[in-house]
């Protein structure tokens, strides 16, 4: 996926951290993943794209669920981590979601899953069009992104209706890492989905799980009042 150069370098540097530590972080393990999986259809025997696979957690899970997986990420190091996790059991491709996804044939995929990746792209028109092209009629798109309310309030922005690049800094066991991503208003998120030809099936603003509360009670309390991520399931209509 296309991120600004500072974030590309950051994600290259964080690949080992993602592989080693990210699976157990409460925001991932007990908030993002339960919600995303609740939207996922049956994938056994299906062709599934993990779009923005990072270190391959979803790739591995989808394989265990019986899917035929194509895992995609812009970072060579993240692809390396995914390969370390799943070997040759999945098709692994380093690619930029801003570019044509030529490795996906028209109407060839049953499901596209994208976990916390699309907010790194400024313009969603192209990627949503490519997702729609690659899905079979009746195919399903499931994705999670930063919640627009969270980005707007946390970063103290003045104009909610802008799409703008944000700079952030993450604490990792290996030190502080600078990252960049885009925030956009809710209507732009939704309109990019239906303008590409999808039908919106479900939108989630979930509560964190009890396991999250046990691991991080202060963050749990905050998430019960202020959403962190947004989850959407959409389908490509049958012909």
FIMARLO-719788 format. One record per residue (C-alpha): residue number from 1; residue in three letters; x, y, z. Coordinates in steps of 0.5 Angstrom, whole numbers. Example, Ala and Ser with C-alpha at 12.3 -4.5 7.8 and 13.67 -1.06 7.14 Angstrom:
- 1; Ala; 25; -9; 16
- 2; Ser; 27; -2; 14
END
This chain:
- 1; Unk; 0; 0; 0
- 2; Unk; 2; 7; -1
- 3; Unk; 4; 11; 5
- 4; Unk; 9; 17; 5
- 5; Unk; 16; 15; 5
- 6; Unk; 17; 16; 13
- 7; Unk; 11; 11; 14
- 8; Unk; 14; 6; 9
- 9; Unk; 21; 7; 12
- 10; Unk; 17; 6; 19
- 11; Unk; 13; 0; 17
- 12; Unk; 20; -3; 14
- 13; Unk; 23; -2; 21
- 14; Unk; 17; -5; 25
- 15; Unk; 16; -11; 21
- 16; Unk; 20; -15; 27
- 17; Unk; 16; -12; 32
- 18; Unk; 9; -13; 28
- 19; Unk; 11; -21; 28
- 20; Unk; 13; -21; 35
- 21; Unk; 9; -17; 39
- 22; Unk; 3; -14; 35
- 23; Unk; -2; -20; 36
- 24; Unk; -2; -19; 43
- 25; Unk; -4; -12; 44
- 26; Unk; -11; -11; 46
- 27; Unk; -13; -6; 41
- 28; Unk; -11; -11; 36
- 29; Unk; -13; -18; 39
- 30; Unk; -19; -16; 43
- 31; Unk; -22; -10; 39
- 32; Unk; -20; -10; 32
- 33; Unk; -20; -17; 31
- 34; Unk; -27; -20; 34
- 35; Unk; -30; -14; 30
- 36; Unk; -27; -16; 24
- 37; Unk; -28; -23; 24
- 38; Unk; -36; -22; 26
- 39; Unk; -37; -19; 19
- 40; Unk; -33; -24; 15
- 41; Unk; -37; -29; 11
- 42; Unk; -35; -37; 11
- 43; Unk; -29; -37; 7
- 44; Unk; -27; -45; 7
- 45; Unk; -25; -47; 0
- 46; Unk; -26; -39; -2
- 47; Unk; -21; -35; -5
- 48; Unk; -19; -29; -1
- 49; Unk; -15; -23; -1
- 50; Unk; -11; -20; 5
- 51; Unk; -10; -13; 3
- 52; Unk; -5; -10; 7
- 53; Unk; -3; -16; 11
- 54; Unk; 3; -13; 15
- 55; Unk; 6; -19; 19
- 56; Unk; 1; -24; 16
- 57; Unk; -4; -26; 22
- 58; Unk; -10; -25; 18
- 59; Unk; -7; -29; 13
- 60; Unk; -5; -35; 17
- 61; Unk; -12; -35; 20
- 62; Unk; -15; -35; 14
- 63; Unk; -11; -41; 12
- 64; Unk; -13; -45; 18
- 65; Unk; -20; -43; 16
- 66; Unk; -19; -47; 9
- 67; Unk; -19; -41; 5
- 68; Unk; -14; -40; -1
- 69; Unk; -10; -33; 0
- 70; Unk; -7; -28; -3
- 71; Unk; -3; -23; 2
- 72; Unk; -1; -17; -1
- 73; Unk; 3; -11; 3
- 74; Unk; 7; -5; 0
- 75; Unk; 13; -7; 5
- 76; Unk; 18; -12; 3
- 77; Unk; 19; -13; 10
- 78; Unk; 12; -15; 12
- 79; Unk; 12; -20; 6
- 80; Unk; 18; -23; 9
- 81; Unk; 15; -23; 16
- 82; Unk; 8; -26; 13
- 83; Unk; 13; -31; 9
- 84; Unk; 16; -33; 16
- 85; Unk; 9; -34; 19
- 86; Unk; 6; -38; 13
- 87; Unk; 11; -41; 8
- 88; Unk; 9; -42; 1
- 89; Unk; 2; -44; 4
- 90; Unk; -1; -37; 1
- 91; Unk; 1; -33; -5
- 92; Unk; 5; -27; -3
- 93; Unk; 5; -21; -7
- 94; Unk; 9; -14; -5
- 95; Unk; 4; -9; -8
- 96; Unk; 2; -2; -8
- 97; Unk; -6; -1; -7
- 98; Unk; -6; 5; -11
- 99; Unk; -3; 2; -17
- 100; Unk; -7; -3; -21
- 101; Unk; -8; -10; -18
- 102; Unk; -6; -13; -24
- 103; Unk; -5; -20; -21
- 104; Unk; -12; -21; -19
- 105; Unk; -16; -23; -25
- 106; Unk; -23; -20; -26
- 107; Unk; -28; -23; -22
- 108; Unk; -24; -28; -19
- 109; Unk; -24; -27; -11
- 110; Unk; -30; -29; -6
- 111; Unk; -27; -24; -1
- 112; Unk; -23; -18; 0
- 113; Unk; -21; -17; 8
- 114; Unk; -17; -11; 9
- 115; Unk; -15; -9; 17
- 116; Unk; -13; -2; 19
- 117; Unk; -10; -1; 12
- 118; Unk; -14; 4; 8
- 119; Unk; -13; 10; 12
- 120; Unk; -6; 10; 9
- 121; Unk; -9; 12; 2
- 122; Unk; -11; 19; 0
- 123; Unk; -15; 17; -5
- 124; Unk; -20; 11; -5
- 125; Unk; -23; 11; -11
- 126; Unk; -18; 7; -15
- 127; Unk; -17; 2; -9
- 128; Unk; -25; 1; -9
- 129; Unk; -26; 0; -16
- 130; Unk; -20; -5; -16
- 131; Unk; -23; -9; -11
- 132; Unk; -30; -9; -14
- 133; Unk; -27; -11; -21
- 134; Unk; -23; -17; -17
- 135; Unk; -29; -20; -13
- 136; Unk; -34; -24; -16
- 137; Unk; -41; -22; -16
- 138; Unk; -44; -24; -9
- 139; Unk; -37; -23; -7
- 140; Unk; -36; -19; 0
- 141; Unk; -31; -14; 2
- 142; Unk; -29; -13; 10
- 143; Unk; -25; -7; 12
- 144; Unk; -23; -4; 18
- 145; Unk; -20; 3; 19
- 146; Unk; -19; 9; 24
- 147; Unk; -25; 12; 26
- 148; Unk; -26; 19; 23
- 149; Unk; -29; 22; 30
- 150; Unk; -22; 19; 33
- 151; Unk; -18; 22; 29
- 152; Unk; -21; 29; 29
- 153; Unk; -21; 29; 36
- 154; Unk; -15; 26; 38
- 155; Unk; -11; 30; 33
- 156; Unk; -15; 37; 35
- 157; Unk; -17; 38; 28
- 158; Unk; -21; 44; 26
- 159; Unk; -25; 42; 20
- 160; Unk; -28; 35; 20
- 161; Unk; -30; 35; 13
- 162; Unk; -22; 36; 10
- 163; Unk; -18; 30; 8
- 164; Unk; -11; 31; 11
- 165; Unk; -5; 27; 12
- 166; Unk; -3; 26; 20
- 167; Unk; 3; 25; 23
- 168; Unk; 4; 21; 29
- 169; Unk; 9; 17; 33
- 170; Unk; 8; 10; 36
- 171; Unk; 12; 7; 42
- 172; Unk; 15; 1; 41
- 173; Unk; 19; -4; 45
- 174; Unk; 25; -2; 39
- 175; Unk; 23; 6; 41
- 176; Unk; 19; 11; 38
- 177; Unk; 17; 11; 31
- 178; Unk; 14; 16; 26
- 179; Unk; 8; 14; 22
- 180; Unk; 3; 18; 17
- 181; Unk; -4; 17; 15
- 182; Unk; -10; 20; 12
- 183; Unk; -16; 22; 16
- 184; Unk; -23; 23; 12
- 185; Unk; -30; 25; 14
- 186; Unk; -35; 19; 15
- 187; Unk; -39; 21; 8
- 188; Unk; -32; 20; 4
- 189; Unk; -31; 13; 7
- 190; Unk; -38; 11; 6
- 191; Unk; -39; 14; -1
- 192; Unk; -33; 11; -4
- 193; Unk; -36; 4; -2
- 194; Unk; -42; 5; -6
- 195; Unk; -39; 10; -12
- 196; Unk; -35; 4; -13
- 197; Unk; -41; -1; -14
- 198; Unk; -42; -4; -7
- 199; Unk; -48; -5; -3
- 200; Unk; -47; -3; 4
- 201; Unk; -49; -9; 9
- 202; Unk; -46; -7; 16
- 203; Unk; -43; -2; 19
- 204; Unk; -40; -3; 26
- 205; Unk; -38; 1; 32
- 206; Unk; -36; -4; 37
- 207; Unk; -35; -5; 44
- 208; Unk; -28; -8; 47
- 209; Unk; -28; -15; 49
- 210; Unk; -28; -17; 57
- 211; Unk; -21; -19; 55
- 212; Unk; -19; -12; 53
- 213; Unk; -22; -10; 60
- 214; Unk; -17; -15; 64
- 215; Unk; -11; -13; 60
- 216; Unk; -12; -5; 59
- 217; Unk; -18; -3; 64
- 218; Unk; -16; 5; 63
- 219; Unk; -16; 4; 55
- 220; Unk; -23; 0; 56
- 221; Unk; -26; 5; 59
- 222; Unk; -24; 10; 54
- 223; Unk; -27; 6; 48
- 224; Unk; -33; 5; 51
- 225; Unk; -34; 12; 51
- 226; Unk; -30; 14; 44
- 227; Unk; -29; 9; 38
- 228; Unk; -23; 8; 36
- 229; Unk; -24; 4; 29
- 230; Unk; -30; 3; 24
- 231; Unk; -32; -3; 21
- 232; Unk; -35; -4; 14
- 233; Unk; -38; -10; 10
- 234; Unk; -40; -9; 3
- 235; Unk; -42; -14; -2
- 236; Unk; -41; -14; -10
- 237; Unk; -48; -15; -12
- 238; Unk; -50; -21; -16
- 239; Unk; -51; -20; -24
END
